[in-house]
Amino acid sequence: MTTATQSDIFALLGPAVRALATRYDAAMQAANEQAGIAPADLNLLLLARGAEPEALTRSLLQRQMPYLGRAGLAELLAGAAERGLLAEEPSGSYWLTERGRASLENTFGAVHAALAGYQPLPEARLGRAADLLQRVVEAMLATPEPAGKFHLLSSRLTDPGAGASAAARLDQYATDLLHFRDDAHQAAWQPLTVDGPAWEILTLIWRGEANTLAALQQRLERRRHDPAVIEQALADLRERGWIVPSGEAFDPSLAGRERREQAEETTDRLFYTPWNVLSTTEIDELHELLGQLRDSAPQAEGS
């Protein structure tokens, strides 16, 4: 009898990666510091590499990082350029420099080296989990939907190769799946022609996580939006009929709730369809393996 679902597996991917990261976090941080890479640079460099042979444009970056405000985006690009990791053209496009490329390879090389020989589970069980995840990743690469797989393809560029340790392969494939979830969700909502801040605000209201202007401003402070952006997004959502005021708060309207739920259903369909390459028995097996990997993480004192 099947006891696990595809969504149960997805819920374990993040904890599994975090369990492996306890092994390589220090090595990754040391490599970043040696190369002069700020924490925020790493994903940006991956996206720049993923855009090749084309340049990384602001419009492309805005589509792939839709929730970040313009000020935050500009600061991110300027910082990487100042550190010599990206080169800016007069047109405003960016290219990965040789230093940026070498730094990226050095950082992930340090990760793979730290995971070499690491066995939080018996090697055969780690290898089995990696093999199962690999089949899902390969199915995702082959599926026609979504047509754009920018995050997944960028993530695949750090693959350590078939000869790497089981732990390194497992970390890669689990990370690939998490990135593909971003591709699936963007494909679900971006055709609605709503911008990133408005969509994120609708999501926060829909989930009941923040529904007043003050709460939304606090929650989205890290996005570095101009002050007027949140108010404009709220106005856009009201004009679309997706939210309605309720005193000082906002509630999703029936139309807004349906729109958000439809996007979630589309995300799940795009994301989980490739998982059908695994049988129900293999889903149960993978669930058990990832659960054991999650539980292998060192426990913080007092937890």
N, C-alpha and C positions, 0 to 999 in steps of 0.2 A: 504494500500500500504506500502510495506517495505521501510523504510528510512535509516535503519542502517545495517551495515554488521558486520561479525565476526571481521574483521580487525579494524573496528571502536571501537569495544569493547576492543580489545587488546591495542589500542592507549590510552584508558582511564585507564587501569589497574595501570600503574605507577603513574599517577596523583592521582588516588583514594587512593593508598597506602600512598603516600606522605601526602595527606590530613589527613588520620588517624594518621600518624606518628607525626603530630604536637601535638597530644594529649599525645603520649608516649615517645617521644624522650628524654625528660629530665629524666624520670624514667629509661629508658633503659641505658642512659649514667651513671646515678648514680649507677645502679646495676653493670655495667661493671667495673666502677672504684673501687667499693667495692670488687669485685672479682679479680681485677688485670687483667682484659681482655682488651687487646688493640683492637682498632677498626677492625684491620685486622684479629683478632683471631676468630671472631664469625663464619664466613663462614667456616673457616678451621675446627673448632670444630664440626660443623654440618656435614661436609664431613667425619670426623673421626667417628662420631656416625653412619653415613649412611653406612660406610664400614663394620660395625660389622655384624657378629662375626669375620670377617677377620680384619687384621691390615691395617692401612693406609700406603700404600707403596708410594715411590716417583713416581714410574711409574703410579700408579693409580691416584695420585694427578696431575701428568703432563697431563694425559688424561682429567681430569675434570677441570683443570685450564690451558688450553693449550697455552694461550697467555702470561703467566707470565714467565719471564726469569729464568734461573737456579739460578742465584745469588739471585733474589727476592724470589724464592721458598725456597732456603736454609735458607735465613734470616727469612722467615715466620715460618718455622718449628722450627728453633733454638730458636726464640723468644718465641713461645708457650711452648717449652720444658723448657726453662729457667724459665718461669713463673709457671711451675708445672702443666700446662694444658694438656700436652701430655707427654708420656713416650717413650723414644727411645730405641729400641732394638739394639744389636750389628749388626744385619743384616741391619739396616737402616730403619726398619719399625717403625711405631708409633702407640701407643694406647692412647685412651682417658683415662686420670686418673680420679679418683673419684672426685678430685677437679675440673677438667675440666667438668665432667658431672654435678656436682652440680652447677657450675658457669653458665653453659648453661641453666639449668632448672631455676635457679634464675633469669637470665636475661629475659627469655621469660615469666616467672611468673610475673615479673614486668610489662612487656608489657600488658599481659592479665588483670592484676589488674587495670592498667591505663585506659584500654578500657572498664572496667566493668561500665555499666550504662551510657556510653558516647553515646549521641544521636545527631550527627550532622544532621541527618534526623530522622523523626519519627521512632520509634522502628520497627513498622510493615514493613516499607519500607526498612530499613536496613536488617531485617530478610529475606525479599523477595529477595533482591540482593544476600545475602549470600546463600540462598537456590538454586538459579539459578546457581551461581558459583560452588556450591558443586556438582551439577549434572554434570557439565563439568569436574570437577576434577575426579569424580568417573569414567566417561567415559574414561578419559585419562589413569587412572590406569588399566582399563580393555582392552584397545586397544592393539593389538599385535605389533604395530609399534609405536615408535622404540622399539626394544627388550630391550635395556638398558634405564632405567629411573632413573639414579642415582641421578640427581639433584631433581627431583620431589619426589622420595622416601625419600631423606634426608630432604627435606622441610616438608614433612608430619609428621616428628617426633616431630614437635613443635605444633601440633594441640591441641588447648585448650579443645576440647571435645564438645559434643552436648549441654552441659549445660552452656557453656560460653555465654557471651553477643553477640548480633548480630554483633556488631562492631568488636569484637575479631575474630569471625568466618569469617567475610567478609575479614578482613586483612589476615587471614591464607590462604583462598582459592585464593585470588588475588595473593598472594605471590607464592603459589603453581603453578599457571598458568605461572607466569613469569619464574620460574625455569624450567618448562617443555619446555618452548621455548628454553632454553639452550640445553636440551636433544635433541630436534628436530633438532636444527642447527648442533650440533656435529654429529648426525647420518647422516646428509646430506653431510658433507664435510670430516670427518675423514677417510672414506673408500677410499678417493682419495690418501692416503699415502703422503700427504703434511703436513709439520709440522705447528704448531700454528703460529709462527711468519710470515712465508711465506703467510699463509692464511689471516692473519690480514692485511698484507701489500697489498695483492691483493685486499682485500675489500676496503681499504683506497684509492687505486688508482682507482678502479672501481667506487667508489662513488664520486671521484674528491675531496676528502678531504685533501689528501697529495700525491704528486707525484714526489717529488725530494728527493734525499738522505738526505739533510739537514732537509726538512720538515718532513720526516718520522722519522728521529732520534729524532727530537723535540717531535713529536706526541707520540712516543713509549718510551720516557724517563722513564715514570712511570712503564714500564714493567721490568725494570732492566736487559736488555739484555747486554751481552758482546758486545763490539764495533763491532766485526766481524760478529755478528749474522745477522744484518740487511743487510749487504753487501752480505753475503752468501745466505740469503733468496731471495734477488733480483737476484742473479746469478741463483738460482734454478728456479725462475719464468721465467727468460729469456730462460733457457735451455728447460723448458717445452713448451715454445712458448706461454705463457700466458700474457706476457707484452713485449712491444717493446720500445726502447729508442726514445726519441723525444727531441733532444738537451740535456739539463741537466735534463730533466724530463722523466717520463715513462708514457706510455698509455697502457690500456688493449688492447691486440690483439683481433681479432674477436673470436679466440678460448678461450682466457681468459675471455672475456665478457660472452660468451655462458656458460662456465664452472661455472662462478660465478652466473649467472642468473638461471642456472639449480639447483644449490644448494639452492638458495633462493626459487625456486618453490617447491623443495622437502621439505624444512623446512616448508613452508606454508601448504603443503599437510599433513605432519605428525602432525603439530600443530593444524590445524583447523578441521581435520576430526572428532575428538571427539565432536566438538561443534555442530555437527548435532543433538545431543540429544535435543537441544533447537529449538523450532519453530521460524518462522520469527517474530511472534508476541512477543515471549519471548525475542528475540534478541533486538527488539525495546524497550521493557520494561526495559531490563537490561542496554541498552545504556542510557536511560533517567535517571535511578537510579544512575549509576556511574557518569554521568555528573553532577548531583546534588551533589553527594558526593565530586567530584573534586571542585566544586564551593563553597563548605562549608569551605574550608581551609582559615584560617585567611590571609588577604592580608598584605604583608610587607608595611611599611610606604613608601610613594613615588611611589608605584607601580600603 
